[in-house]
Amino acid sequence: MSPPRSECTFRIVPRRRLRRNHVEDCAFVNWLPNPGGPRYQFANAQPITRMKRDAITVERFYKENSDALQLRLSAGAGGLKHDIPEPTVNRPGLVLTGFTKYFANKRVQAIGNAEAFYLKTVPARARAQRYELFFSLRPPCVVFSRNLKPDKLFLEAAEASNTPIFQCPFITMKFINLATLALELMFAPRGTELGSMVDILGVGVLIRGESGIGKSECVLALIERGYSLVADDVTKVTLVDGRDVVGTSASLTRDHMEIRGIGIINVAAMFGVKSIRKEKRIDLVVTLKQWEHVTDVDRVGMEQEYVKVLGLDVPHITIPVRPGRDLARLIEVAAFQTKLKMSGYNAAKELNDRLVAQIAAGDKP
């Protein structure tokens, strides 16, 4: 079905044939209603961040954290596809006594010594009823800490309700802390930024710009100067703890770059392991624009510009591009400047304060 005659938005992949249903690694385009002109046109061609939260299943939680948490599946393998709606852990002591009001049944359930020793004091018939009540509330999964062994009635009830049961050697509080951290990371908002990323002396720099402007060439020049590649062309971003945006590369293309005229290169094999980094916090976003498209060039740097990435403000600068400019050097200096500002020093403010003081003293600048 054709879109309406008014302007609407579709997503496309740069350097490829236009497609309407692509949902990742995209730029915005506009549908042009004029029948005589081209059908599509880039609208500001700015990279976008598509924020999303992945569905977390018990199976994914188990596979990604089985080593770190030393989890072992004891029963209920048929329920591994259950979703975990909340990124935290609950201890079901009260519900095992029969009190079900305010039970956090959407969380991973952890059973420790307190719950296990209490259940041993409950007669078998009453215990079976408590188990039936507990599993009727549909918890995602249950983890026994300290390598505690669930009794036969518990395992039977778990199998009947298809609820996965795990064992873990850690003490209960250590498991809860580690599992909560793992779940928070898995539930963190994620997105994709169209741009390359490099680590410059501890400053994570995301380099954006239209296709063919020279992002990969800049990153290559920075790698030759001893800095580290994080991602080329497409950077996957994650909001960690609501305060840091961390960038990384897709696992399939990690450590690789595409250089026009040369092709695909393996950065680690060519420049050594010091030239790559798995992930880095984004401290600065640099946008490369053609000189004639930049109407207002910042000459002083008194006011810091920001751009939102996953809803978080990240320092941003625009560097005009024209033949003869050493873009890699400019980005390197921008990273140094950002590092100084992070430490509390602002050269533009210092010069401004000196100028104001000199004017106040009545001297000519």
N, C-alpha and C positions, 0 to 999 in steps of 0.2 A: 504494500500500500504506500502510495506517495505521501510525503509529508505535506502539511498545509502550506499555503503560499507565504504565510508569515515566517519570519526567521526562527529556526529551531536548531538544536545542537545534536551532533553525532560525534562518535569517537573513532579515531583512526590510528593506525600504526605508522609512524614516520618511515619513509623510504619504501613503503609497501603499497599495494593496491588498497583503495578505500574499502572499508567494510563497516557496516552499521552496528554489528553486534559485538565488536571487540570491547572488552571491559578493562583492559590493563595495559600499561606502558603506552599511554595515549596522549594526544594533544587535541585541543578543541578545533572544530571546523564549523563553518556556517553553511546552511543551505541557502543558495541564492535563487530568489523567485524569478529573476529575469530569464525568459526562455532563450534569449539570444546569446547570453554570456555563459561563462563556465559554470558548472553545476556546484562546485565546491570551492571554498576559499578559506585559508587559514585566518582565524580571528585572534590576533595578538600572539598566536603560536606559543603560548606559555605552557610549560610543563604543568601537570596536575598531580595532586595527591588524592588517591582514591582510598578513603579510610574505610576499613572493614574490620569485623571481628570474626575470626574463624570459629566454626562449631567445634567444640572440644568433646570428644567421646572418651569413654573409659579406655577403649583400646589405644587411642592415641596417647592418653596420659600414661598408660602402662608401657607402651613401646618407647616413648621418649624419655621416660624417667626410671625405667626398671633397673638400670645400672646404678644411677645416683642414689636411688631410694632402696635398692636391693629388694625389689618386690618379687614375690613368687605367687603365682596364681594357684589357689587351692580348690576353688569351685566356681560354678556360675559362668563358665566360658560362653554360654549362649547369650549373655547380656553385655558383652563387650562393646556392642554398638550403642549402648545407652549414652545419652548426652549428660554432661556435667554442667548444669546451668550456672553455678556460682563458683568463683575462684577462691574457695576457702575450705577449711576442714571443720567438722563438727564432731563432738563426743556425745553419743546417744544415751548417756546414762539414765536420764529421766524417762525417756520413752521406753527403755527396757524395764522400768518399774511400772509401766502402764500409763504414765502421764504423757499424752500425745499433743497437748496444746502447745503452740509455738515451737513445734519441732522443725528444725531446719533440714528438711528432707531433700533439698536440692544440692546439698553439699556432699563431698566425700566424707564418709563416716569412719572415725578412728576409735578402735576399742583397745584400751590399755588394761593395766592391772586392776584398777578400781572396778571397771565394768566386769572383767573376767571373774574376779573373786566374788563379786556380788551374785553373778549368775550361778555360781556353784552352790550358793545357799538356797536357791529357789528350787522347789520340787520339780521333777521332770515334766509333769503334766502342765503345771503353771508356766514352766519355762517354754514349753512348746507353744502355748497360747501367746506368750510375750513375743516369741519369734515370729509367729504368724502376723501379729499386730504390727510389729516392726517392719517386716517386709511388705506388708500391704500398703505402706506409705511410700513405696517405690524409691528408696535411696539409690543413687547412681552405683555405688559400690561400697564395700566395707574393707578396712585394712586393720589387721591385728598386729599391733606393735610388739616388740620384745620377743618375736617369734612365738607368741602365744598360739596354741592350737585350738581352733574352734571345735566345739563338741559335735557329736554326730547329729543331734537334732538341729543345730544351727546350720550345718552343711546341707542337710536334707531340705530345710526351709529355703535356703539360698538357691539350691538347684530348682526347686519347685517354682520359685519366682524369677528365675534367670537373673540373679543378682551376683555379680562377680565378687569373690572373696579373695583377699590377698594377705600374705604374711610379710612382715618386715622386721629385721633384727634391731632397729633403732629403738631407743626409749621413746615413749609417746610424744613428749614435747619436742624432741628433736625431729621426729617424723613430721609433726604438725608444722613446725617452722619451715623445714625443707620443702614439704609438699605445697605449702601456701606460696612460697616464693616461686616454685615451678609453675603453679597454676596462674599466679599473677602475670608471669611472663607469657604464658600461653594465651591468656585472655587479653593481652595488651593490644590496643588498636594498631593496625598495620596499614600500609599503603605502598604506593610506588611513585617514585619521582623520576622523571625523564632527565637524566643528567649523569655525569661521571663524578666519582668521589675519590679524594686522595687525603692522606694524613700528612700534614706538614708540621713537623716538630710538635706533635700532640694536638694540633688544631685540625679538626675534621672539616674539610672544605668540599661542599657540593657545587659542582660547576655545571651551570645550565646554559642553554642557548639553543637557537634553532639548528636544525640539521645541517651539517657541513660547515659550521662556523669555526670549528677547530677545537672542540672540547677534548677529544681523545689525544690530539697532538699536544695540547697543553699538559695533559696528564703525563704523557710520555716524556716530555721535557722535564717535568718535575721528578719523575722516577729516576731519570738520568742524574739528577742532582742529589739523589740519596733518599727521597721520600717514598712513601708506601701507597700502593694502589689499594683501594677498598672495592670500588665497582666501576665498570665501564659502561657508559651509555644509559643503563637502567639501574637505579639504586632502590633497593627495597628498604623501607623505613618502618621503625617500630617505636611507639611511644612507651617509654619505660618509666614506671612510677609516676606518670603524669607530669614529669618535669624534664626528661631528656629524650631527644629524638635520636635514635641509633640507626645508622645506615649500614647496609651490608649488600652483598651481591647474591644473585641467584646461584644456587649450588651448581647448576649445570655450567654456567659461564665463569665461575670463580677462577681468578688468576689469569684470565684471558682478556685480550683487547683486540678490537678491530681497527686497523689502520688503513685508511683509503689508499689504494695503490699497492699495498703490501699484502693485506689480508689479515688473518688471525695469527696473533703471536701469544706465546705462553710467557707471561712476565716473570714468573718465578724461575723458569728454566733459563731465561735469558739474562736476568739481572740479579738472581739470587733470592733466597727466602726473605731477606730483609726488605725487599721491594714490594711485599704484599702484606695485607692485614685483613683479617676476617671481618671485623666490624669496628665501627668508630662512632662516637657521638658527633652529631653535626653541630659545629660551632659557628659556621659561616656559610652563607649561600652567595655564590658569585654568578651573576648573569652576564653573559657575553652578548653584546648587541652591536649591529653595524653602526658605524659612527653617525651616519646620516639619520638613523632612527632614534638617536638619543638627543632629545630636545634640551635637556637641562643637565649638564655635567657638573657633578659635585667637585668643587675646587678647594674646599676647606676641610670638610669632614666634621663639622661641629655637631650636626644632628645625625644620629644613628637611624638608618632605615631598617625596617624589619619586614619579614615575610612569614606567613603562617605555614607551618608544616605540621600536619596532624593536629591543627588547632593551637600549636605552640609557636610563640614569636621567636624567630631565629634571625640574628643580624644578617643584613643583606646589603650588597653593593652591586652597582652596575658598572661594567668596564666597557667603554666604547672600543670597537675593533676597527682597525684600519691597517693597510699594508705598512710594514716596518716596525710595528709595535711588538715588543717582546712580552707576549701575554703571560707566559709562564713566570717570568720575573715579576710582573705586576701582581699576579695571583699570590706568589710567594710573599711579596711585601705586604699584601692585604692580610695574609695569614699572620705575619709577624705583628702587624698593627693590631689585629684582633687579640693576639696573645697579650700584648701590652695593655690593651683596654681591660682584658679579663683580670689582669694583675693590679688594675687601678690607675694606670697611667694613660693620659690622653694628650697627645702632642698638640692637637688643635686647641684644646682648652688651655693648655699651658701657655701657648703663644698668645691666645686671646687675653688671658689674665695679665701677661706681661705688657701687652699693648694697652689695656685698660689702666693698669697701674702707671704706665708712662704718661698717658694722657692726663690722668688725675694729678700727676706731679707737675704738669704744665710743660713738659718737654715735648719736642717734636719727635715723631716716630723715626 
